[in-house]
Amino acid sequence: MSSLSAVRNAARFVLEAVAEPGHLNILILNAGLVFAQSGGTTAEGYEPHMGVNYMANALLIRMLLPALKRAPGRNGRVVLVSSIAARLAWLGLETGPPDPAKFKDAKTPIGRSYARSKVAGVLYAIELAKRNQDDLTVLVIHPGIVDTPGTAKASLLHRTVLYIFGLLLYGGYTTPEDGCKNYLWACMAKRETVESGGFYGPVGRREKGTWHDGNEAARKVLWEWTEREVEVYAEV
């Protein structure tokens, strides 16, 4: 969804749907944008990858968090779908912690924009887990290098990088059917067997998320900026 107003409406629909039980057990944040053409922005002025892959997710979490925290047994769960791009900073895709001042730069190369959105998502998830450690489990997953139409839209350079890393880390490209397995694992794994805020590759393998995971100052800046940005849209 390229508009935060549309995301807000979707969140309101979910809240109405769970009004009777009064809680939400699992939120899977799967929708995303990959290798979109550079130059445009979302309705709110964000670079498209940042607006769809990061800001929309942050707003959904903000609006649905109370319902998630009311899940029985304090077992609410957020599953954020990420990418290996989150840790390719050393390739120059994203060379530092996310800088919110750049989130509206529509001229950023698409590879860097996509990586930046994934780095931001991982750091936001770590901070979300830290701030809600008693009543929420947050898992970031990478399904593997899945052969999808989105992958096919990548440039030759990006496809080559994806293929090499997919081959080295996961044995090559995987099918959409196999790519779903890590989603299912993240939804069903027992809370005591996972690390909230952790990044997991296929299937259920703990991996490094980004090169900035331990940067608490960067996480705090990103969190506070994001909360201010989505606040105006978060009213139920």
Buried (B, 14 or more C-beta within 10 A) or exposed (E): BBBBEEBBEBBEEBBEEBEEEEBBBBBBBEBBBBBBEBEEBBEBEBBBBBBBBBBBBBBBBBBBBBBBBBBEEBBBBBBBBBBBBBBBBEBEBBEEBBBBEBBBBBEBEBBBBBBBBBBBBBBBBBBBBBEBEEBBBBBBBBBBBBBBEEBEBBEEEBBEBBBEBBEEBBEEBBEEEBBBBBBEBBBEBEEEEBEBBBBBBBBBBEBEBBBBBEBEEBBEBBBEBBEEBBEEBBEE
